[in-house]
Amino acid sequence: MPFLAHTPVEKMTGPYARRWWALLVLCLSLLIVVMANTSLIVAAPDMTRDLDLSSSDLQWVIDGYTVPYAALMLVLGAIGDKYSRRGALVTGLLIFAGGSVMGSLVDETGLVITARAVMGVGAAVVMPATLSLLVAIFPREERAKAITGWTATSGLAIAVGPLVAGWLLEDHAWGSTFLINVPIALVAVVGALALVPPSKAQGMGRIDYVGGLLSIVSVGSLVYAAIEGPHFGWGTGPIAAAVAAGVGLLAFVAWELRHPHPMLDVRKFAQRPFSGSMLAVLFFFFGTFGALYYATQYLQFVLGYDALETGVRLLPLAGAVFAGAAVTGRLTPKLGVKAMVVTGMLIGSAGVFLLTRIDAGSSYTDFLASLIMLGFAIGLSVSPATDTIMGSFPESELGVGGGANDTSLELGGALGIAILGSLLGTAYRDKLSDLIGGHLPQAALDTAKDSVGAGLAVAEEVAKNPAGGRQQAQALVDAVHEAFAHSVAQTSLIGGIIMAAGTLIVLAVLPGRRAAGTGRAAKTREAGAGTTDESGQPRESEEVREPTDAQEARSGIA
């Protein structure tokens, strides 16, 4: 057997023999691009201290990765379809590794943000390539199982990222959390060349670069406005970005409706399985990433866990993801996509609502049930939703399908962190002012109100000041803890309401099994009109063949 996988998927006469090994490579590639986001959560305190980051600096160190990541996936997925999906995967991994090396070596805020942006570009190439290759390699009857493994990996990365970062930070500087990506990326490159077969779209026309540019402007401007506006005020920049996002979206829709070969056929949003699944992914990661963002801060700043201890305490979330994935693999064929997606969203919403009980006396066990519920919900609902989204695209547009799914995921996570993070900060500042207003000099109070970490830093300075002392410092620490716990509870209430509203929307949009089956039968009859052979019998083809019930369930569209 040759070392390099060189036979294109399109020329294979049967299923690729090493497809499960190829899935392992794809999941490893996915793991590091998701970990790059979650690992920074526990590395942020060390980076803030070493680089003297302001609140704005820290926000852009985190989101310098997110903006290109979310904005570029649709276009780069189409380019991968056109030229080479495996080539896109390898290229993206190398770009990602290059950005990681840069991030580990620099010690200036602007350069760290630049390194994160380079990593985001690499991730935007890798993420849709993993999903398009998965769908291209696996036969239809195995895709749901493979996508479940892919989804479980993304859930695993949410918990493993902080754990690995915490382990590294025990003995190394924060740059090690960048550098660890390099050997993993190189192993994935070798694995891709050896185990992942080449694949590209057949008969694909010219890429709609105008539509691609409009999508970049729309998504990039929206993410920028969502990050900058809530946190730092709706000045000229965020307002201009929000306007650009709105105008860009309208122009994108108008252009795609008229283009003969659109980047993304926006008419797909009229298909209830597709639009409902896209909304489910967006709302789900909105709540999950937002809740994880502030729960992790509580574990570190209020309960005093270090980076490694925080990572260990997030492991139940990863275990719950695999449990949910096992359940959905068994129940989706029997109950259908709508039942699993909506049930998962209900469990996730309840997990966020549980965090409304948090107060200054809460311990880790008060977070445990929520973490388990969120992890189980990810495993239960995201896989069937992703399978449905990918099933909405023909083989020639798998990269675009992967880009659409991943854009929804990343956009939801970015909006969750930005919007819920902003609400968290506002509630914290208001509560802290109520608790200690007038007891601190105005400059110290303004600093303490910037963030929970800043509040604890001010308390340390008060303890060193002869005019303050330990008693006053402890009173400030208690006030900071109480204010942050209050803000977690208040933000969880808003986050839970938004997730619950999203659940109701998805419930209304996603069709039931009977409605989906009826709609597909009508499309089959329409597609089959006039496609008869010489004897007058319908031609049997992949597009017009009526699927069996089992195939419908496995494809995630039933």
C-alpha distance (Angstrom), angle and dihedral (degrees) to the residues before:
residue distance angle dihedral
M1 . . .
P2 3.83 . .
F3 3.79 119.2 .
L4 3.80 94.7 -129.7
A5 3.78 121.3 60.2
H6 3.81 100.0 -130.0
T7 3.82 107.1 156.5
P8 3.82 109.5 97.1
V9 3.78 116.7 -124.9
E10 3.80 89.4 -123.2
K11 3.82 91.5 62.7
M12 3.80 96.8 47.9
T13 3.79 116.4 109.5
G14 3.81 94.0 -156.1
P15 3.80 141.2 13.9
Y16 3.80 114.8 -49.6
A17 3.80 107.6 -97.9
R18 3.81 96.8 -140.9
R19 3.80 96.2 42.1
W20 3.82 95.1 124.1
W21 3.81 90.4 53.4
A22 3.79 87.6 48.6
L23 3.81 88.8 52.7
L24 3.81 88.8 55.4
V25 3.82 89.6 56.4
L26 3.80 91.9 47.4
C27 3.80 91.4 49.6
L28 3.82 91.4 48.2
S29 3.81 89.1 52.6
L30 3.79 90.6 48.8
L31 3.81 91.3 47.3
I32 3.79 96.4 61.2
V33 3.82 96.6 45.1
V34 3.83 91.3 52.5
M35 3.82 92.3 41.7
A36 3.80 89.1 55.5
N37 3.80 87.8 68.9
T38 3.79 100.6 40.6
S39 3.82 97.7 41.4
L40 3.79 91.1 60.1
I41 3.80 90.4 62.9
V42 3.82 91.6 73.1
A43 3.82 94.4 33.7
A44 3.83 92.0 55.1
P45 3.85 96.9 87.1
D46 3.82 92.4 54.0
M47 3.80 91.8 45.3
T48 3.81 91.4 48.2
R49 3.78 91.1 52.7
D50 3.82 97.7 43.4
L51 3.81 97.3 42.0
D52 3.81 95.8 34.3
L53 3.79 89.7 -126.5
S54 3.77 121.7 -168.7
S55 3.80 119.6 -141.5
S56 3.82 88.8 -97.4
D57 3.81 92.0 48.6
L58 3.79 92.6 51.4
Q59 3.78 91.9 47.8
W60 3.80 90.9 54.9
V61 3.80 94.1 43.5
I62 3.80 85.2 59.7
D63 3.81 98.2 38.1
G64 3.80 97.9 37.9
Y65 3.81 81.6 84.3
T66 3.79 95.3 45.9
V67 3.81 101.6 53.9
P68 3.84 99.0 59.5
Y69 3.79 90.3 33.8
A70 3.80 93.0 58.8
A71 3.80 97.5 34.5
L72 3.81 100.2 49.9
M73 3.81 105.0 41.0
L74 3.81 97.4 89.6
V75 3.82 94.4 50.5
L76 3.79 95.7 41.2
G77 3.80 90.5 47.8
A78 3.82 89.2 56.5
I79 3.81 91.4 48.4
G80 3.80 89.3 52.1
D81 3.81 90.0 51.4
K82 3.81 91.1 50.9
Y83 3.79 100.8 46.5
S84 3.80 113.0 12.6
R85 3.79 132.8 -29.9
R86 3.78 92.7 -161.6
G87 3.80 90.2 45.1
A88 3.81 88.5 53.1
L89 3.80 90.7 50.8
V90 3.80 93.5 51.0
T91 3.82 93.1 43.4
G92 3.79 91.9 49.3
L93 3.80 92.2 49.5
L94 3.80 91.3 51.8
I95 3.83 92.1 48.7
F96 3.79 89.3 48.0
A97 3.81 91.5 50.1
G98 3.82 90.9 48.5
G99 3.81 91.4 52.8
S100 3.80 89.7 47.7
V101 3.81 92.2 53.6
M102 3.79 90.0 49.7
G103 3.80 91.9 48.9
S104 3.81 91.7 52.1
L105 3.81 93.4 52.7
V106 3.81 105.9 41.8
D107 3.79 125.4 83.2
E108 3.82 102.9 -172.5
T109 3.78 123.2 93.8
G110 3.81 95.6 -129.2
L111 3.79 92.4 50.5
V112 3.81 92.4 48.1
I113 3.81 89.5 52.8
T114 3.81 89.4 48.5
A115 3.80 91.0 50.6
R116 3.78 90.0 50.5
A117 3.82 89.9 50.4
V118 3.83 90.7 52.4
M119 3.80 89.0 50.7
G120 3.81 88.4 49.8
V121 3.81 90.9 55.1
G122 3.80 89.9 51.1
A123 3.79 91.1 48.2
A124 3.82 90.2 50.6
V125 3.81 88.4 58.8
V126 3.81 95.6 43.0
M127 3.80 101.2 45.5
P128 3.85 100.8 59.7
A129 3.81 90.7 36.7
T130 3.81 91.6 59.6
L131 3.79 92.5 53.0
S132 3.82 96.5 42.3
L133 3.81 91.7 48.8
L134 3.79 90.8 48.3
V135 3.81 92.5 53.8
A136 3.82 92.0 43.4
I137 3.82 94.0 50.1
F138 3.79 101.4 43.3
P139 3.81 123.4 68.9
R140 3.78 114.8 -120.4
E141 3.79 94.6 -102.4
E142 3.84 91.1 58.7
R143 3.80 100.7 38.7
A144 3.79 97.0 89.6
K145 3.81 90.7 55.0
A146 3.81 92.0 46.7
I147 3.82 92.5 47.7
T148 3.80 88.8 49.9
G149 3.81 88.5 57.4
W150 3.81 90.3 47.5
T151 3.81 91.2 50.8
A152 3.80 92.7 46.4
T153 3.80 88.3 53.8
S154 3.79 92.0 55.7
G155 3.79 89.3 50.6
L156 3.79 90.8 47.2
A157 3.80 90.4 52.7
I158 3.82 90.6 56.2
A159 3.81 89.1 64.7
V160 3.81 101.1 28.4
G161 3.81 93.9 53.9
P162 3.82 94.2 65.7
L163 3.81 90.8 40.6
V164 3.81 94.7 54.0
A165 3.80 91.8 42.2
G166 3.79 90.7 49.6
W167 3.80 91.7 50.5
L168 3.80 91.5 50.6
L169 3.79 93.7 46.4
E170 3.80 90.7 57.2
D171 3.82 90.2 76.7
H172 3.80 106.6 4.8
A173 3.78 140.4 58.2
W174 3.80 122.3 -100.3
G175 3.82 90.7 -95.1
S176 3.80 88.0 75.0
T177 3.81 89.3 69.4
F178 3.82 86.8 64.6
L179 3.79 96.8 41.2
I180 3.81 95.4 52.8
N181 3.81 88.0 69.6
V182 3.80 93.3 64.5
P183 3.84 101.9 69.8
I184 3.80 90.8 40.8
A185 3.81 91.2 51.3
L186 3.81 91.6 48.6
V187 3.81 91.5 49.8
A188 3.81 88.1 50.7
V189 3.84 90.6 50.7
V190 3.81 91.7 53.1
G191 3.79 90.4 44.5
A192 3.80 91.3 50.0
L193 3.80 92.3 53.2
A194 3.80 92.9 45.3
L195 3.80 102.3 39.0
V196 3.81 110.9 17.6
P197 3.82 113.5 77.6
P198 3.81 121.2 -138.4
S199 3.78 115.6 -95.4
K200 3.78 137.7 175.6
A201 3.78 138.1 158.2
Q202 3.77 117.8 -82.3
G203 3.80 118.5 -133.1
M204 3.79 94.3 0.1
G205 3.79 113.5 163.5
R206 3.79 127.8 -140.1
I207 3.78 116.3 -46.9
D208 3.78 114.5 -103.7
Y209 3.80 95.9 -124.0
V210 3.80 93.8 169.7
G211 3.79 90.4 57.1
G212 3.79 88.4 44.7
L213 3.79 92.0 53.4
L214 3.80 91.2 48.6
S215 3.81 90.4 51.0
I216 3.80 90.7 51.4
V217 3.80 91.6 50.6
S218 3.80 92.7 46.5
V219 3.81 99.3 46.5
G220 3.80 95.7 35.5
S221 3.81 93.0 49.9
L222 3.80 91.9 45.8
V223 3.81 93.1 51.6
Y224 3.81 91.6 45.5
A225 3.82 92.2 50.4
A226 3.81 91.8 46.1
I227 3.81 91.2 51.9
E228 3.79 100.6 40.2
G229 3.81 102.8 35.2
P230 3.82 103.1 54.0
H231 3.80 93.9 40.6
F232 3.78 103.6 39.8
G233 3.78 106.1 19.7
W234 3.78 135.6 -86.9
G235 3.77 98.0 -82.3
T236 3.78 127.8 151.1
G237 3.80 95.5 -70.5
P238 3.83 99.6 53.2
I239 3.81 92.9 40.7
A240 3.80 91.5 50.0
A241 3.81 89.3 48.4
A242 3.81 91.8 50.2
V243 3.82 90.7 50.4
A244 3.82 90.6 47.3
A245 3.80 89.7 50.8
G246 3.81 92.2 51.9
V247 3.80 95.4 44.9
G248 3.79 91.4 42.9
L249 3.80 91.6 51.7
L250 3.80 92.8 51.0
A251 3.80 90.9 47.2
F252 3.81 90.8 47.3
V253 3.80 92.8 52.6
A254 3.80 92.7 46.0
W255 3.80 92.3 48.3
E256 3.80 95.0 45.9
L257 3.80 92.7 49.5
R258 3.82 90.6 56.5
H259 3.81 100.1 37.3
P260 3.83 115.4 98.5
H261 3.82 91.7 -143.3
P262 3.82 105.9 25.6
M263 3.78 124.1 -166.7
L264 3.81 87.6 -126.0
D265 3.79 120.9 8.8
V266 3.81 98.5 -131.2
R267 3.81 89.3 -164.5
K268 3.80 85.5 79.6
F269 3.79 87.8 76.8
A270 3.81 87.4 69.4
Q271 3.82 86.6 64.3
R272 3.79 105.7 89.9
P273 3.83 97.4 -149.3
F274 3.82 90.7 54.0
S275 3.80 98.8 42.7
G276 3.80 93.3 41.6
S277 3.79 91.9 51.3
M278 3.81 92.7 47.1
L279 3.81 90.1 51.8
A280 3.80 91.0 47.1
V281 3.80 92.7 54.7
L282 3.81 92.1 46.0
F283 3.82 96.1 48.7
F284 3.77 93.3 41.5
F285 3.77 96.3 54.9
F286 3.79 90.5 40.7
G287 3.79 89.6 64.9
T288 3.79 98.3 34.1
F289 3.81 98.5 50.2
G290 3.80 91.9 41.3
A291 3.81 93.0 51.4
L292 3.79 92.8 44.7
Y293 3.82 89.9 50.3
Y294 3.78 95.2 60.3
A295 3.82 98.0 30.0
T296 3.80 89.0 59.4
Q297 3.79 90.9 50.5
Y298 3.80 90.4 51.5
L299 3.81 91.4 52.0
Q300 3.80 91.2 51.0
F301 3.80 105.3 35.7
V302 3.82 103.3 30.2
L303 3.80 103.2 28.7
G304 3.79 92.1 34.6
Y305 3.81 99.7 -130.8
D306 3.77 115.9 158.2
A307 3.80 122.5 -129.2
L308 3.82 95.7 -87.0
E309 3.79 93.9 44.9
T310 3.80 89.4 50.3
G311 3.80 91.7 50.9
V312 3.80 92.1 50.2
R313 3.79 90.7 51.9
L314 3.81 91.1 54.9
L315 3.82 92.4 57.8
P316 3.84 94.4 91.5
L317 3.80 86.6 65.5
A318 3.81 90.1 58.3
G319 3.79 92.4 47.4
A320 3.78 90.4 50.1
V321 3.82 90.5 52.0
F322 3.80 90.4 59.1
A323 3.79 91.5 45.9
G324 3.81 90.4 52.4
A325 3.81 91.0 46.7
A326 3.81 90.6 53.1
V327 3.80 91.3 50.5
T328 3.80 94.9 47.1
G329 3.79 91.1 49.3
R330 3.80 89.1 59.4
L331 3.80 101.6 36.1
T332 3.81 105.1 38.2
P333 3.84 93.3 72.0
K334 3.81 88.7 52.1
L335 3.81 103.1 38.0
G336 3.81 103.6 25.9
V337 3.77 134.0 -125.4
K338 3.80 98.2 -73.1
A339 3.80 93.9 57.6
M340 3.80 93.4 49.3
V341 3.80 97.6 42.7
V342 3.80 95.2 46.9
T343 3.82 92.6 43.9
G344 3.79 90.3 51.5
M345 3.79 91.9 49.0
L346 3.82 90.8 49.7
I347 3.81 90.8 51.9
G348 3.82 91.1 46.7
S349 3.81 91.8 49.1
A350 3.80 90.5 50.2
G351 3.81 89.4 50.0
V352 3.80 91.0 55.3
F353 3.82 91.8 45.4
L354 3.82 89.5 54.3
L355 3.80 88.7 65.2
T356 3.81 89.5 66.3
R357 3.84 85.5 81.3
I358 3.80 92.6 65.5
D359 3.79 116.3 119.4
A360 3.79 136.9 158.7
G361 3.81 90.9 -79.1
S362 3.81 95.8 52.5
S363 3.80 120.5 121.4
Y364 3.80 134.5 -161.6
T365 3.80 91.5 -83.6
D366 3.81 88.7 64.8
F367 3.82 87.8 62.6
L368 3.79 97.2 41.3
A369 3.80 98.4 81.1
S370 3.81 91.6 48.7
L371 3.81 92.8 49.7
I372 3.81 91.3 50.1
M373 3.80 92.7 47.3
L374 3.81 92.9 48.8
G375 3.79 92.1 48.2
F376 3.80 93.2 47.4
A377 3.80 90.2 48.2
I378 3.82 91.6 52.4
G379 3.79 91.2 53.0
L380 3.78 92.8 44.0
S381 3.80 102.5 48.2
V382 3.81 113.4 18.6
S383 3.80 96.4 64.7
P384 3.84 96.8 56.4
A385 3.80 90.2 43.1
T386 3.81 91.8 51.7
D387 3.80 91.3 45.3
T388 3.80 89.6 53.4
I389 3.81 92.8 49.2
M390 3.80 92.7 49.9
G391 3.80 90.9 45.3
S392 3.80 88.7 59.4
F393 3.83 92.3 66.9
P394 3.80 129.2 72.6
E395 3.79 120.3 -121.6
S396 3.81 90.4 -97.4
E397 3.83 92.3 60.9
L398 3.80 103.3 43.2
G399 3.79 92.5 120.1
V400 3.80 90.3 52.4
G401 3.81 88.7 48.4
G402 3.78 90.9 51.0
G403 3.80 89.7 46.9
A404 3.82 91.7 51.1
N405 3.80 92.7 49.5
D406 3.79 93.7 45.3
T407 3.80 93.2 45.1
S408 3.79 89.1 55.1
L409 3.81 90.2 48.7
E410 3.79 95.8 47.2
L411 3.80 94.1 40.5
G412 3.80 90.1 52.4
G413 3.80 91.9 49.4
A414 3.80 93.3 46.4
L415 3.79 92.7 48.8
G416 3.80 90.7 46.2
I417 3.79 93.8 53.6
A418 3.81 92.9 41.5
I419 3.80 99.9 45.0
L420 3.80 99.7 34.4
G421 3.80 89.7 39.9
S422 3.79 89.6 54.4
L423 3.81 91.9 49.0
L424 3.79 88.5 48.1
G425 3.79 91.8 53.6
T426 3.80 93.6 46.9
A427 3.81 93.5 49.5
Y428 3.81 90.8 46.6
R429 3.80 93.5 50.8
D430 3.80 93.8 47.0
K431 3.80 93.9 48.1
L432 3.80 93.9 45.2
S433 3.80 90.3 51.3
D434 3.81 89.6 52.5
L435 3.81 91.7 49.8
I436 3.82 102.7 44.0
G437 3.79 106.4 11.4
G438 3.80 108.2 139.8
H439 3.82 93.6 16.0
L440 3.81 95.5 85.8
P441 3.79 133.3 47.5
Q442 3.81 109.4 -94.3
A443 3.82 93.9 -113.1
A444 3.81 92.0 52.0
L445 3.80 91.2 45.6
D446 3.81 91.6 51.1
T447 3.80 90.1 51.4
A448 3.80 93.2 47.0
K449 3.81 90.5 51.0
D450 3.83 92.3 56.1
S451 3.82 93.6 80.6
V452 3.78 142.5 -32.6
G453 3.80 89.7 -97.4
A454 3.80 91.0 52.0
G455 3.81 90.3 48.9
L456 3.79 91.9 54.7
A457 3.81 90.4 46.7
V458 3.81 89.7 54.7
A459 3.80 88.8 50.7
E460 3.81 89.5 55.4
E461 3.80 90.1 53.0
V462 3.81 91.0 48.3
A463 3.81 89.6 53.4
K464 3.81 90.4 54.4
N465 3.80 93.6 46.8
P466 3.84 113.9 90.7
A467 3.79 88.8 -145.0
G468 3.78 90.1 58.5
G469 3.77 115.4 32.4
R470 3.80 135.9 179.6
Q471 3.79 96.4 -62.1
Q472 3.80 94.1 55.7
A473 3.80 90.6 42.4
Q474 3.81 91.3 53.0
A475 3.79 90.6 48.9
L476 3.82 88.7 54.1
V477 3.82 91.6 48.1
D478 3.81 90.3 51.6
A479 3.81 90.5 48.9
V480 3.82 92.0 49.4
H481 3.81 91.1 49.4
E482 3.80 92.3 47.9
A483 3.80 92.5 46.8
F484 3.78 93.0 49.4
A485 3.81 93.4 46.1
H486 3.81 88.4 50.6
S487 3.80 90.7 50.3
V488 3.83 91.5 50.1
A489 3.79 90.7 52.9
Q490 3.81 93.8 46.2
T491 3.80 93.9 45.5
S492 3.81 91.2 47.9
L493 3.78 89.5 55.1
I494 3.82 91.2 54.9
G495 3.80 92.3 41.4
G496 3.79 91.7 49.8
I497 3.80 91.7 49.4
I498 3.81 91.1 50.8
M499 3.81 91.7 48.4
A500 3.81 91.5 46.9
A501 3.81 90.5 50.1
G502 3.79 89.0 49.2
T503 3.80 89.5 50.9
L504 3.81 90.8 54.6
I505 3.81 90.9 48.9
V506 3.81 92.0 50.0
L507 3.82 89.8 46.3
A508 3.79 89.2 55.3
V509 3.81 96.1 43.6
L510 3.80 103.7 42.3
P511 3.81 111.3 80.9
G512 3.78 122.0 -130.0
R513 3.78 120.6 -114.9
R514 3.82 93.6 -94.6
A515 3.81 94.0 48.8
A516 3.80 92.0 46.2
G517 3.77 91.4 49.2
T518 3.80 92.5 48.9
G519 3.79 92.0 49.3
R520 3.78 92.0 49.2
A521 3.78 92.6 48.8
A522 3.81 89.7 53.7
K523 3.79 91.3 49.5
T524 3.80 89.8 48.6
R525 3.80 91.9 53.0
E526 3.79 90.6 46.9
A527 3.80 92.7 47.9
G528 3.78 91.1 47.1
A529 3.80 95.4 53.1
G530 3.78 109.0 118.7
T531 3.79 94.4 1.9
T532 3.80 98.3 116.5
D533 3.76 132.0 134.5
E534 3.76 127.7 -126.1
S535 3.81 92.2 -77.9
G536 3.81 92.6 53.5
Q537 3.82 94.2 -107.7
P538 3.79 119.7 131.5
R539 3.79 114.5 -94.4
E540 3.79 112.6 -116.8
S541 3.76 112.2 -129.4
E542 3.78 137.8 148.0
E543 3.80 91.3 -101.5
V544 3.81 99.6 50.3
R545 3.80 102.6 32.0
E546 3.81 111.7 110.9
P547 3.83 107.3 -124.6
T548 3.75 122.2 -130.0
D549 3.81 120.7 -112.3
A550 3.78 90.6 -104.6
Q551 3.79 92.0 51.2
E552 3.79 90.6 48.8
A553 3.77 91.4 53.2
R554 3.78 93.7 46.2
S555 3.77 93.4 48.3
G556 3.81 89.3 57.1
I557 3.81 95.1 -125.9
A558 3.80 98.9 99.5
